[in-house]
């Protein structure tokens, strides 16, 4: 029997090779199975691409929402006035005078402030551009775009026809609480030349979009100085300081941030003393850096902080000759007498809607 087995082995010389191959194949199969198990456990399944809608361009051929929003902003900006390019000054024979006028507007205190180059202590130390932002060029920043096109004109406040020289001096005497300039002075001529240059592309009698202040809806209540104080502390005090005194530069020559009340601020005859003007100004321009299309204050905050600031002490001006026709006084002019029967408190703080309604009714009666 052993002999027979020996013969069988001798008859199949490939048997050992087959056995080895079989073993190798078995090992490989086990190895592949282990790899597959590990792959299934540790390798994440491929993410399916989300099904997205085919983007549809707008009428300008723009696809993304960001691009559409940018286009809308640019389109909106195009309808507003913008200052002429400074390159247009290159061939202007009054280039030097115009640039001097711009510097006077931007850095008024350097020429007429505490250590003024022209006159010292001739103003309160504020700059014209504290009220007319970016040297009178900012959209809805009380810019000068409509001055050249609309002056001379009748102004109800004085009850007379005023020219640009009178208007500039009003600012010097009221907002800067200072002295009027000589109309023939180098400085006055430079300021007027700059204002004319800014409005050189505006047609006569036209008030372009973006001039002055942007409209702000009346509140249904009176503006509240106490609420305004909270707004001031939270959003204004860091620049204008706790007592509204503003902040001067290191040389004590110019205000980095202007005073909002106190002896060095605008007096009670200034345009910003009307809370509607102040509310519009801060709504679309403050805190520093905001613009008409990117605001931070709510409407209520703007009205209330205006009420707070304009109840603080400030210089007085003789305004007894202002508004000779009392029927033409603005709704929020804070000093009587008035032709509509409302008292000074409501004229200063509101609510203003009842005053507006009554005045409109009075006009209808008068015209009838």
C-alpha positions, 0 to 999 in steps of 0.5 A: 500500500505504501508502495502504491502511494509512493507511485501515485506521488511520483506520477503527479509531480505538479501536486505540490505546486497546485497545493501551494497555489491553492494556499496562496489564492486562499490567502489572497481571497482573505486579504481582499475580503479584509481590504473590502471590509476596511474600505467599507468602514473607513472610506466615506461614500462619495458625496452626491452633487446637489441638484441646482437650478440653472442660473438665470441672468437679469436684464444686465446679464448678471448671474450672482445675487452679489453682482446684481446687488452691486449693479443696483447700488451702482445704478442708484448712485448714478442718479445722484450728483457727484462732484466734478473730477479734480482732473477737470481743474487742470486747465482751469485758470482759477485752479489755485483759487478753487483749491484754496477754497476747498482747503478753507472748507475742509480746514476752516479752523486752521485759518480762522480758529483758535490759532488761525493763519488769517484771523485767530479766534474768528470762529468756534474752531469747527470746520465747514466740512463738519456740517458739509461733509467731505468738503461739501461733496458727500451725497446727502451729506449737506453738499454744495451741489445746488448752491451755484444753480439756485443762488441768488434766491429768496430765503424766508428766514431773512425775508430777502433775496440772498446771494452766495456771499450772504449764504456763506457768511450765514454759516460763519455767523451761525454754524461756526458762531463766528464773524462774517468774512469780507465779501471782497477778501481772498478767502471769500472769493476762494470759497465762492469759486470752489462752490461754483466749480462744484456746481458747474455741471448743474443746470440753473434753478435745478436742485440735483438728486442727492443734495441737502439732506435725505428725507426722514419720516416724522415720528408718531410721537414727540422726539425724546431727549432722555431716549436720545441720551442713551443713543448718544452714550452708546453711539456718539460719545466715543468721538464727541465725548461725554460732555459734547465737547468734541476732541481736538488734535494734539496741537489744540488747533483743530477739532478731530471730532467737533463739539456738539454743544457748549461754547465751541459748538454751533449756536441756536440760529444754525440750521442744525439746531432744527431737530429735523435737520440734525436727525436727517444728518445723523441718520444718513451720515453718522456714526462716522463712515455710514452713508445714505444706503448703509445706515446704523441708526433707526429713525427713532434713534436719529430723532431722539438723539437730535432732541437730546443734543439740541437741548444741551447748552450752546451759544445764543444768536440774535434771531429776532429778525429771522422769519419776518413772515411767521407763517413761513417758519419751518414746522420744527423751528423752535422759537415762536410766535407761530401762526398755526396755534401750536406751542414752542415745545411741540414745534421743537420736539413734535409730534409734527404730523398734526402741525403739518396737517393743520398748515396744509388745511390753512393753506387750502383755506387761504387759497380758496 
